[in-house]
Amino acid sequence: MMLRVVLSVFISGVLCAPSLAAPDYGKRLQVLEPSLKPRLLGKWTNPVDNLVIEISSIDLTSGEIRGKVSPTSGPAAADEHELIGWVSAAPPKESYDNVVPVTFSTTLYEYGTLPVWAGFLRGDKLITLHYLVWPNRPYSWDHISAFQETWTRLQ
């Protein structure tokens, strides 16, 4: 009897559960142009923490960015770390400044930290606000550091 009740609840939950539809990227405000790939793909660095990121793929349908992060010092320098992010776009508006929004993140598991960069591509630079979430800090209000970084392409 108990098994029948459990199976009945499970089956009705599966059959009645709302389906998780794939995102409709056809509703994207602006289609990502193929010309965006050569502007973002490749290796980038910044003078603040000297990380090297390599953006190796961009899905122009979803805007997903993939690549690697290579720390240049400390315990994390021995390993490459996965990079994942997003790029989006909107058509220019008259009398408005227009940039390409970009975000990316990784995990520096050697430290327990989660760095996130959110910003934009302008010309040949990535201008980002860097958020770094720390698991252990001396004060309860000090778990998130934030600062600006400008990334330049490595040749």
N, C-alpha and C positions, 0 to 999 in steps of 0.2 A: 504494500500500500504506500509506504513512504517513498519507494523508488518511483512509483507512478506519479505521485505528487511532484517530486523533484523533476522528473522528465517533462511533465506537463508544464511546469513553470519555466523550465529551460527552453522548451520548444516554443512556447508562446512568446517568451522574451526574444528569441532569435527571429521569429517570424514577424513580430510586431515592432521590433527595434527600428528606429529610423535609420535609413541607409546613409552612409557617409559618402556623399557624392564627391567626385573629383572637382577641384576648383575649375571654374569656367574662365580660362584665360582669354577667351574671346571677348570678355568684357573689359579687357585691359584698356586704360585710357589712351595709351599710345603703344603701338606695336614696337618692340625692340628691334632696332635696325641692325643688320649684319655689320655695319661699320663700327658698332660699339665694341665688337670683339677685339680688334687690333688695338683699340684704345685702352682696354682693361687687361687683356691677357699678358702674362709675363711676370717678371720679378719686380717687387717694390720694396723700399725700405724707408725708415724715418729716422731722424737724428735723436729722438727722445729715448727710445729703448733699443734702437739698432736691430729690431726684428727684421727678418726678410720674409715676405709673403710671396708665394707664387700662385697667381690665379691661372689655373690650367684649363678650366672649362666654364662656359657660360651657356645656359640653356635659354635661347631667345624666346621660347614659348612661355616658360614659367618665370624666367628671370633668376633662376638659381645659379649661384656661383660656387665653384668647388676649387680646391687647391690645397696647398701646404703652407704651414708656418714653420720657419726655422729660427729658433732663438740662437743668438750668437754668443751668449755667455750663461754661466750658471748651470745648475743640474739639468735644466731643460735643453741645453745646447746639444746633448748627445742624440736627441731624437727629433724627427720631423713630426709635426702635429697636423691633424686634419683641419682644414679651413672650409667653412660653409657660410654662405651669405646670399644676399639678394641684390638685384639691380632693378630699377624701375625707371619710368620716364613719363613725361607729360609734354604735350605740345607747348611751344613758347607762346606766351601771352604778350600782347603789345604793351610796352612800357614796364615790363617785369623782367627781372633777371631769371634766367633758366639754367639749371644744372641737371646732372644725372644723379639721382639718389642712389647710394650704395651702402650696404651694411655687410659686415662679416664678423665671424666669431670663431673661437677655438676653445679648447680646454688645456690649460697648463697643469696637467694632473700631478706633476712632480711637486707643485706648490699647493695644489688644491684650489687654484684660482680659476676664474672664468673671465677672460677678457672679451669685450665687445667693442667694435668700432662702428659708428654710424656717421655718415657724412655724405659727401658728394664728389663727383668727378667734375673738375673744371679744367679745361685745356689738358695739360699733361701732368696734373697733380690730383691726388686724392686728399681732400681736406676732411678730417674726421674728428669727432669727439670720442675719446677713448674712455670707456667705463671698465674698471677692473674691480671685480667682486672678490673679496678676501674672506676665507672661512674663519680666521682667527685674527682679532685685532685687540689692542689694549682697551678700546672704548667701544661701547655699543653703537655709537653714532658713526663709527669710522670704518665700516665694512665695504664702502664703495668709494673708490678714488675716481676722479674724472679730470681729464685734461685734453687739450687739443694737440693733434699731431698732423703734420703734413707729409704725405708719402710721395716719394719721387721714384721714377722708374730706374732700375739698375740696367745699365747697358752691357 
